Amino acid sequence: MPAYEELGEAERRLWEAFPRGEELDLRGAADTAVRAEVVAALLLGGGPATVRGRVGGLRLVGATVTGQLDLTGAAVELPVQVRDCTFEQRVLLRGATVRSTSFLKCQLPGLDGWLLRVDGNLFFEDSVIEGRLTLTRAHITGELRLSGVRLTASELLEPAGPEERPAPAWALWAGGLVMEGGCFARKGFRSRGGLRLVGATFGGGLFMEGAQIDNPGGEAFSGDDLTASTMILTEGFTARGVLKLPGATVRSRLSLDGARLHGDGTTALDATRLTAGDLHLTPAAVPEGTVDLSAAQVAVLHDNVPARSADTRLDGLVYTSLQGATGLDDRLAWLGRTPGYTPQPYEQLAAWYRRIGHDDDARRVLLAKQRRRRRTLGPLGRVWGRLLDATVGYGYRPWQAAVWLAALIAAGTAAFSHGSPTAVQAGQGAPFNPLIYTMDLLIPIGGFGQRTAWYWTGLHQWLGYALIAAGWLLTTATLAGVTRSLNRS
C-alpha cells in the first residue's frame, strides 16, 4: 500500500471519503486515476478507520481504475458501489466474500467471480463487460441485476482468421451459480457469446424480457439441469444459437411468449426432460430449427400457431392440460409433422381429450395414430390397414360397418329382385325373398334358410359369391377393429 504522501489527488479524496461512506464523484475532475492497489487496501482494512457513527464503504463515481483489482480469497466487510468507472484490467474476485456490490454503468474487461460469495446483491446494470463474466459456483443471497448490460465473450475480442470462429464463445460462465433472490437481465441486456448456466439455481426466478443473445452456430443459452422458481424469456427475447434446457426444472412458469428462436441451423430449443408448471411455448415466429420436448413433463402447455408449425419432437412429452386457440385439425397437423412414427404423442393427446369429456375427438386422434402407423408397415400390412380403415375406422368408427352392410343389402336386394332363381328342391322351403336371401349371403354364421334353398346361375351367381366374401371380410374387419380399439394398441 503506497504511503499517503504517494497518493494522487483522486486517491487522497477517496481515502478521505471512504471512512464516512461518502460518495466521491470524479466526473469532470482533472485527476480521475485511482490505482487498484489503493482500492484493495481500503477494502481490506489497510486504510483509515471508519468514522464513529458512520458506515464506511467504497462509493466511487467517474474514476479510471488502473492496474488489476485483485481481491482473490478476500473478505470484504463493507459495501462497494462504483458507477461510471472504467477498469483497465479484469477484476478478480475468485473465492472472495463480499457485501452488496454494484458496478453501475462501468466499463470492465471481464470479471472473475469463481466461488464468489455475496451477502446481499450484485449489480452490473448498464455496464459494458468486454471479456468473460465468470460466476461459476458463486452464491448470491440477494439479487443479480444484469439489465442493460452489454456482454462480449473473450474469444470474440481476439482476431480470428477469415474462416475461423472461436468456439465455444461464452460471455457468461456461471455453472453451479446459486441465486437465493432473482436474476434480472431485462430490456437492454445484450450478449455476444453464449450464457453457460449449467446446474444453476434461481430461487427468485430468472427474468430476461427483451434480452438478446448472439452466438450463431453455437449455444446461446446452456441451462442443462437448471432449477428456477420461474423463468421469463418474453417480450422479444431473442436467441441466435441453441436455447438448451435439458433436464431443467421450472417450478412455476417457463414463458417464451413473443420470443424469437433462431437456433444453430439444426436445433432451436432443446427442452428434453424438462419439468415445468406452465410452459408458454408461444413464440413470435416459427423457431428456426427443431423444438425438442422429448420426455418433458408439463402441467399446462400453452402453444400457438408458430409453435405448432415448428419441427417438433414430442415423444414422451406428458402434459395435464393444453391451452391455445386451436382446433383438433391443427393439433393433428402438429402431430403429423413430427418425424417418424411414435405412438405416445397421439395417446397423450387422446388422453387429454378424454379427460375433458371430448370422447369423439379422442377417437379421431387414435384413428390418426393408426393411419400414421400404417405408413411404416409392409405392402400387405398397408392393404389390411386400409381395409380396416374403410370398414370400421380401425374400430373407432364402428358405424361405418353398418353403412357398408346397408349398402350391400340394398345392392343385393335390387339385383336379386330381377330374374328367377332355381329351387334346390322343387316345392320345398320358403318362397324366395331377395332381401332375406341377400342378408343370408352376407351373414357368415347361421342363416335364414334362403341360401340353402335357392341358387342362381350366371352373373347372379358371381354376385352371390362376392357378397359371401364381402360378408366374411366385413365381419373379420369388424372383429379385428373392435378388438384393436378395446386393447388401445
LUMKOLMAR-935481 format. One line per field, with one value per residue (C-alpha): residue number from 1; z, x, y. Coordinates in Angstrom, 1 decimal. Last residue first. Layout:
BEGIN
num = c(NUM ...)
zz = c(Z ...)
xx = c(X ...)
yy = c(Y ...)
END
This chain:
BEGIN
num = c(489 488 487 486 485 484 483 482 481 480 479 478 477 476 475 474 473 472 471 470 469 468 467 466 465 464 463 462 461 460 459 458 457 456 455 454 453 452 451 450 449 448 447 446 445 444 443 442 441 440 439 438 437 436 435 434 433 432 431 430 429 428 427 426 425 424 423 422 421 420 419 418 417 416 415 414 413 412 411 410 409 408 407 406 405 404 403 402 401 400 399 398 397 396 395 394 393 392 391 390 389 388 387 386 385 384 383 382 381 380 379 378 377 376 375 374 373 372 371 370 369 368 367 366 365 364 363 362 361 360 359 358 357 356 355 354 353 352 351 350 349 348 347 346 345 344 343 342 341 340 339 338 337 336 335 334 333 332 331 330 329 328 327 326 325 324 323 322 321 320 319 318 317 316 315 314 313 312 311 310 309 308 307 306 305 304 303 302 301 300 299 298 297 296 295 294 293 292 291 290 289 288 287 286 285 284 283 282 281 280 279 278 277 276 275 274 273 272 271 270 269 268 267 266 265 264 263 262 261 260 259 258 257 256 255 254 253 252 251 250 249 248 247 246 245 244 243 242 241 240 239 238 237 236 235 234 233 232 231 230 229 228 227 226 225 224 223 222 221 220 219 218 217 216 215 214 213 212 211 210 209 208 207 206 205 204 203 202 201 200 199 198 197 196 195 194 193 192 191 190 189 188 187 186 185 184 183 182 181 180 179 178 177 176 175 174 173 172 171 170 169 168 167 166 165 164 163 162 161 160 159 158 157 156 155 154 153 152 151 150 149 148 147 146 145 144 143 142 141 140 139 138 137 136 135 134 133 132 131 130 129 128 127 126 125 124 123 122 121 120 119 118 117 116 115 114 113 112 111 110 109 108 107 106 105 104 103 102 101 100 99 98 97 96 95 94 93 92 91 90 89 88 87 86 85 84 83 82 81 80 79 78 77 76 75 74 73 72 71 70 69 68 67 66 65 64 63 62 61 60 59 58 57 56 55 54 53 52 51 50 49 48 47 46 45 44 43 42 41 40 39 38 37 36 35 34 33 32 31 30 29 28 27 26 25 24 23 22 21 20 19 18 17 16 15 14 13 12 11 10 9 8 7 6 5 4 3 2 1)
zz = c(-29.4 -27.4 -26.5 -26.8 -30.1 -31.5 -30.6 -32.2 -35.4 -35.6 -35.0 -37.6 -40.1 -39.8 -40.2 -43.1 -44.8 -44.3 -45.5 -48.5 -49.5 -49.3 -51.2 -54.0 -54.3 -54.6 -57.3 -59.1 -59.1 -60.2 -63.2 -64.5 -62.4 -59.2 -56.2 -53.8 -50.7 -49.0 -49.3 -48.2 -45.0 -42.7 -41.7 -39.1 -39.4 -42.4 -42.6 -46.0 -48.1 -45.7 -45.8 -49.6 -49.5 -46.9 -49.1 -52.4 -50.9 -52.5 -51.1 -48.1 -48.5 -50.7 -54.0 -56.0 -54.1 -54.8 -56.1 -59.1 -59.0 -61.3 -62.6 -61.2 -57.5 -56.9 -58.1 -56.1 -52.9 -53.4 -53.9 -50.9 -48.7 -49.7 -48.9 -45.6 -44.6 -45.7 -43.6 -40.6 -40.9 -40.9 -37.6 -36.0 -36.3 -33.7 -34.6 -37.0 -39.0 -39.3 -43.0 -44.8 -42.0 -41.5 -45.3 -45.5 -42.7 -44.5 -47.6 -45.6 -43.7 -47.0 -48.5 -45.4 -42.5 -41.5 -43.4 -41.5 -38.2 -39.3 -40.2 -36.8 -34.9 -36.9 -35.7 -32.2 -32.6 -34.1 -31.1 -28.7 -30.6 -30.2 -26.5 -25.8 -22.0 -20.7 -19.7 -22.9 -24.9 -22.7 -23.1 -26.9 -26.9 -24.8 -26.9 -30.1 -28.6 -27.4 -30.7 -32.3 -36.1 -37.9 -37.9 -36.2 -38.8 -38.3 -34.6 -35.4 -38.2 -35.6 -33.3 -36.0 -37.0 -33.3 -33.0 -31.9 -29.6 -27.0 -23.8 -23.3 -19.9 -17.9 -20.0 -20.8 -23.7 -24.2 -28.0 -28.9 -31.2 -33.1 -36.5 -35.9 -37.2 -33.8 -32.1 -34.8 -34.5 -30.7 -27.6 -23.9 -22.1 -18.6 -16.1 -18.1 -18.1 -20.9 -22.2 -25.7 -26.0 -28.8 -30.9 -34.1 -36.0 -36.9 -34.4 -36.2 -35.2 -32.1 -29.8 -27.8 -25.9 -22.5 -20.3 -17.0 -14.2 -15.7 -15.9 -18.9 -19.9 -23.3 -23.7 -26.6 -28.4 -31.8 -33.2 -36.6 -38.1 -34.8 -33.5 -34.4 -31.5 -31.3 -28.1 -28.0 -25.1 -24.2 -20.7 -18.1 -15.2 -11.7 -10.6 -13.5 -13.6 -16.3 -17.5 -21.0 -21.1 -24.2 -26.3 -29.4 -31.2 -32.1 -29.1 -29.0 -26.2 -27.9 -25.0 -23.3 -21.7 -18.2 -16.0 -12.7 -9.5 -11.2 -11.4 -14.3 -15.2 -18.5 -18.9 -21.9 -23.5 -26.9 -27.8 -31.1 -34.8 -34.1 -30.5 -30.1 -27.0 -26.9 -23.8 -24.3 -21.0 -19.4 -15.9 -14.0 -10.8 -7.0 -6.2 -9.4 -9.2 -11.8 -12.9 -16.3 -16.6 -19.6 -21.4 -25.0 -26.9 -27.9 -25.1 -24.9 -22.0 -23.0 -21.7 -18.9 -17.3 -13.8 -11.6 -8.6 -5.0 -3.5 -6.5 -6.6 -9.6 -10.5 -14.0 -14.3 -17.4 -19.0 -22.4 -23.6 -27.1 -27.8 -30.2 -31.8 -35.4 -38.2 -41.9 -42.3 -39.5 -36.0 -34.1 -30.3 -28.8 -29.8 -27.6 -24.6 -24.9 -25.1 -22.6 -22.8 -19.6 -19.7 -17.1 -15.4 -11.9 -9.5 -6.4 -2.8 -1.2 -4.0 -4.1 -6.9 -8.3 -11.5 -11.6 -14.5 -16.7 -19.8 -21.5 -22.8 -19.9 -20.7 -17.7 -17.8 -14.5 -13.1 -9.6 -7.0 -4.0 -0.4 1.2 -2.0 -2.1 -5.0 -5.9 -9.3 -9.5 -12.4 -14.0 -17.6 -19.4 -17.4 -18.4 -15.8 -16.0 -12.5 -10.8 -7.5 -4.6 -1.6 0.9 -0.1 0.3 -2.2 -3.7 -7.0 -7.0 -9.7 -11.8 -15.4 -16.3 -17.1 -15.2 -16.2 -13.8 -14.4 -11.1 -8.3 -5.2 -2.6 0.8 3.7 5.2 2.3 3.0 0.5 -1.4 -4.5 -4.1 -7.1 -8.7 -11.6 -12.6 -13.2 -12.0 -14.0 -11.9 -12.7 -9.5 -6.3 -3.3 -1.3 2.3 5.8 7.9 10.1 13.9 14.6 11.5 9.8 10.4 7.8 5.1 5.2 6.2 3.2 1.2 1.6 0.6 -2.4 -3.7 -3.3 -5.1 -8.0 -8.6 -8.9 -11.9 -12.2 -12.0 -13.7 -12.4 -14.8 -13.3 -10.1 -7.9 -4.4 -2.5 1.3 3.3 6.1 6.3 2.5 1.7 3.0 1.1 -2.0 -1.9 -1.5 -4.4 -6.7 -5.8 -6.3 -3.3 -2.6 0.6 2.0 1.7 -1.0 0.0)
xx = c(-52.9 -55.9 -56.9 -60.6 -59.9 -57.8 -60.6 -63.2 -61.1 -60.3 -63.9 -65.2 -62.5 -63.4 -67.1 -66.7 -64.3 -66.6 -69.6 -67.8 -66.7 -70.4 -71.5 -69.0 -70.0 -73.7 -72.7 -70.9 -74.2 -76.2 -73.9 -74.7 -76.5 -78.5 -79.3 -82.2 -82.9 -79.5 -79.1 -82.7 -82.5 -82.3 -78.7 -76.2 -72.7 -71.2 -74.0 -73.7 -75.3 -78.3 -78.8 -79.0 -81.5 -83.6 -83.9 -84.4 -87.2 -87.7 -90.7 -89.9 -88.7 -89.9 -91.8 -88.7 -85.6 -82.6 -85.0 -83.8 -83.6 -85.7 -84.6 -84.7 -85.2 -81.8 -80.0 -82.0 -81.8 -78.0 -77.4 -79.6 -78.0 -74.5 -75.2 -76.8 -73.8 -71.3 -73.2 -73.4 -69.6 -69.0 -70.9 -68.0 -65.9 -63.1 -62.6 -59.8 -62.1 -64.7 -64.8 -62.5 -59.9 -59.8 -59.4 -56.7 -54.8 -55.1 -53.6 -50.9 -50.0 -49.7 -47.4 -45.2 -45.9 -44.5 -47.1 -49.9 -48.6 -49.7 -53.2 -53.3 -52.4 -55.0 -57.6 -56.4 -56.8 -60.3 -61.3 -60.1 -62.1 -65.3 -64.6 -64.4 -65.0 -62.1 -60.1 -61.0 -59.4 -56.3 -56.0 -56.3 -53.4 -51.2 -52.0 -51.2 -47.9 -47.1 -47.5 -44.2 -43.9 -41.1 -40.6 -43.2 -45.3 -48.4 -48.5 -49.0 -51.4 -53.4 -53.4 -54.5 -57.4 -58.4 -58.9 -56.8 -56.8 -54.3 -54.2 -53.4 -53.7 -52.1 -49.0 -46.5 -44.0 -42.5 -42.1 -42.9 -40.1 -41.2 -40.2 -42.1 -45.6 -47.2 -45.0 -45.8 -49.6 -49.7 -48.9 -49.7 -48.8 -50.2 -48.7 -45.6 -43.3 -40.7 -39.7 -39.0 -39.8 -37.3 -38.0 -36.0 -34.7 -35.6 -38.5 -41.7 -42.3 -43.4 -43.0 -45.9 -44.4 -45.8 -44.9 -46.9 -45.6 -42.3 -40.1 -37.8 -36.6 -35.7 -36.1 -33.7 -34.9 -33.7 -31.9 -30.4 -29.1 -27.9 -31.2 -33.1 -35.5 -37.6 -39.6 -43.2 -44.2 -41.3 -42.6 -41.5 -43.9 -43.9 -41.4 -39.0 -36.8 -34.2 -33.3 -32.4 -32.8 -30.7 -31.6 -29.5 -28.0 -29.3 -31.6 -34.0 -36.3 -38.9 -41.2 -40.5 -37.9 -39.4 -38.2 -39.9 -38.9 -35.7 -33.5 -31.0 -30.3 -28.7 -29.1 -26.9 -28.1 -27.0 -25.3 -23.4 -23.9 -24.8 -23.9 -25.9 -28.1 -30.8 -32.9 -36.4 -37.7 -34.9 -36.2 -34.8 -36.6 -36.2 -34.6 -32.5 -30.3 -27.6 -26.8 -25.4 -25.7 -23.5 -24.6 -23.4 -21.4 -22.2 -24.7 -27.2 -29.3 -31.2 -34.6 -34.1 -31.4 -32.8 -31.7 -34.0 -33.0 -31.4 -29.2 -26.8 -24.4 -23.5 -22.3 -21.9 -19.7 -21.2 -19.8 -19.1 -17.7 -17.2 -15.7 -13.5 -14.6 -12.1 -12.8 -11.1 -8.7 -9.5 -8.8 -9.4 -12.4 -14.8 -13.0 -13.3 -17.1 -18.9 -21.5 -23.5 -25.6 -28.9 -30.4 -27.8 -29.1 -28.2 -30.4 -29.8 -28.1 -25.6 -23.5 -20.9 -20.4 -19.0 -19.7 -17.4 -18.1 -16.0 -14.5 -15.8 -18.2 -20.2 -22.3 -26.0 -26.8 -24.0 -25.5 -24.6 -26.9 -26.5 -24.0 -22.1 -20.0 -17.6 -16.6 -15.4 -16.0 -13.7 -14.7 -14.1 -12.6 -14.9 -16.5 -19.0 -22.6 -23.2 -20.8 -22.5 -21.5 -23.6 -21.2 -18.2 -16.7 -13.9 -13.2 -12.1 -13.0 -10.5 -11.5 -10.1 -7.9 -8.1 -11.3 -13.5 -16.0 -19.4 -20.6 -18.8 -20.6 -19.0 -20.4 -18.1 -16.9 -14.7 -13.3 -10.6 -9.9 -8.9 -9.5 -7.3 -8.2 -5.7 -3.9 -5.6 -9.1 -10.4 -12.9 -16.3 -18.1 -16.8 -18.7 -16.5 -17.6 -17.8 -20.9 -20.9 -21.4 -17.7 -15.7 -14.2 -10.6 -8.1 -6.8 -5.4 -8.7 -9.2 -11.5 -9.1 -6.1 -7.9 -8.9 -5.3 -4.0 -6.4 -4.8 -7.2 -7.0 -9.6 -7.4 -8.6 -12.1 -15.1 -16.6 -14.7 -17.7 -16.7 -19.7 -19.4 -19.0 -17.5 -14.3 -14.1 -14.4 -10.8 -9.0 -11.1 -10.0 -6.4 -6.7 -8.1 -5.2 -2.5 -1.3 2.4 2.2 -0.4 2.1 1.5 0.0)
yy = c(-50.9 -49.5 -53.1 -52.3 -50.4 -53.2 -55.8 -53.6 -53.3 -57.0 -58.0 -55.5 -56.4 -60.1 -59.5 -57.2 -59.6 -62.5 -60.7 -59.3 -62.9 -64.0 -61.0 -61.7 -65.3 -64.2 -61.7 -64.4 -66.5 -63.5 -63.1 -66.6 -69.1 -68.7 -70.9 -71.3 -73.4 -73.4 -69.6 -68.9 -70.9 -67.8 -68.2 -69.1 -67.8 -65.8 -63.2 -61.6 -64.4 -64.7 -61.0 -61.1 -64.0 -62.2 -59.1 -61.1 -63.3 -66.7 -68.7 -70.9 -74.4 -77.3 -77.4 -78.0 -79.0 -76.7 -74.1 -72.1 -68.3 -66.1 -62.7 -59.2 -58.7 -60.4 -57.3 -54.8 -56.9 -57.3 -53.6 -52.6 -55.3 -54.2 -50.6 -51.4 -53.6 -50.9 -48.2 -50.6 -51.2 -47.5 -47.2 -49.0 -45.8 -46.2 -49.9 -49.3 -46.9 -49.8 -50.6 -48.2 -48.0 -51.8 -52.3 -49.6 -51.4 -54.7 -53.2 -51.4 -54.6 -56.5 -53.9 -53.6 -51.3 -47.9 -45.9 -47.7 -46.2 -42.8 -44.1 -45.9 -42.7 -40.7 -43.1 -42.6 -38.8 -39.2 -41.4 -38.7 -36.1 -38.2 -38.7 -35.0 -35.2 -33.1 -36.1 -37.9 -35.1 -35.2 -39.0 -38.6 -36.1 -38.4 -41.4 -39.5 -38.2 -41.8 -43.6 -42.7 -42.7 -40.9 -37.1 -34.9 -33.0 -35.2 -34.4 -30.7 -31.5 -33.4 -30.5 -28.1 -30.4 -30.7 -27.0 -24.0 -21.0 -22.4 -24.3 -27.9 -29.7 -32.4 -32.7 -35.5 -35.4 -38.8 -38.4 -34.8 -33.7 -30.6 -29.1 -25.8 -25.1 -25.9 -23.2 -20.6 -21.4 -21.0 -23.1 -23.2 -26.5 -26.9 -29.3 -30.1 -33.1 -33.4 -36.8 -35.3 -31.6 -30.9 -27.8 -28.3 -25.3 -21.8 -21.3 -20.1 -16.5 -14.6 -17.6 -19.1 -22.1 -20.9 -23.9 -23.8 -26.0 -27.2 -30.3 -30.5 -34.0 -32.7 -29.0 -28.4 -25.3 -24.1 -27.1 -27.7 -24.4 -23.1 -21.9 -18.7 -18.6 -15.4 -14.9 -13.4 -15.7 -18.0 -18.5 -21.0 -20.7 -22.3 -25.0 -24.7 -27.8 -28.3 -31.7 -30.4 -26.6 -25.5 -22.5 -23.0 -20.1 -16.6 -16.2 -13.3 -12.2 -10.1 -9.5 -12.9 -15.2 -15.5 -18.3 -19.1 -20.9 -22.0 -25.1 -25.7 -29.3 -28.2 -24.4 -23.6 -20.4 -19.2 -22.4 -22.4 -21.7 -18.1 -16.9 -13.7 -13.4 -10.6 -9.7 -8.3 -9.9 -11.9 -12.7 -15.7 -16.6 -16.0 -19.3 -19.3 -22.4 -23.1 -26.6 -25.5 -21.7 -21.0 -17.9 -17.7 -15.1 -11.5 -10.7 -7.9 -6.8 -3.7 -5.0 -7.4 -9.4 -9.8 -12.7 -13.2 -13.9 -17.0 -17.4 -20.3 -20.5 -24.1 -23.2 -19.4 -18.6 -15.6 -14.4 -17.9 -18.5 -22.2 -22.0 -19.3 -18.6 -19.2 -18.7 -15.3 -16.0 -14.7 -11.5 -11.7 -10.0 -12.8 -15.3 -13.0 -13.2 -9.8 -8.7 -5.5 -4.9 -3.1 -5.3 -7.5 -7.5 -10.3 -10.3 -11.3 -14.3 -14.7 -17.9 -18.3 -21.8 -20.3 -16.6 -15.7 -12.6 -13.1 -10.1 -6.8 -6.0 -2.9 -1.8 -0.8 -2.6 -4.7 -5.3 -8.0 -8.0 -9.2 -11.5 -12.2 -15.3 -15.7 -19.3 -18.1 -14.4 -13.5 -10.2 -9.1 -6.1 -3.8 -0.5 0.7 1.9 0.5 -1.9 -2.7 -4.8 -5.9 -7.5 -9.5 -13.0 -13.7 -17.2 -15.6 -11.9 -10.7 -7.7 -7.7 -4.8 -1.1 -0.6 2.3 3.9 5.3 3.9 2.1 0.8 -1.4 -2.3 -3.0 -6.3 -7.5 -11.0 -11.8 -15.0 -13.2 -9.5 -8.4 -5.1 -5.0 -1.9 1.4 2.3 5.2 7.1 8.5 7.6 5.9 4.8 2.5 1.9 3.3 3.2 6.3 6.6 6.6 7.3 4.3 3.6 4.9 2.5 -1.1 -2.6 -4.9 -2.6 0.4 -1.6 -3.1 0.4 1.6 -1.4 -0.8 2.7 5.6 7.9 10.6 13.7 16.9 16.3 16.4 13.2 12.4 11.9 10.5 9.2 9.2 6.0 8.1 6.1 6.1 9.8 10.7 8.0 8.7 12.3 11.2 8.8 11.5 13.8 11.1 9.1 9.0 11.1 8.7 5.9 3.3 0.0)
END
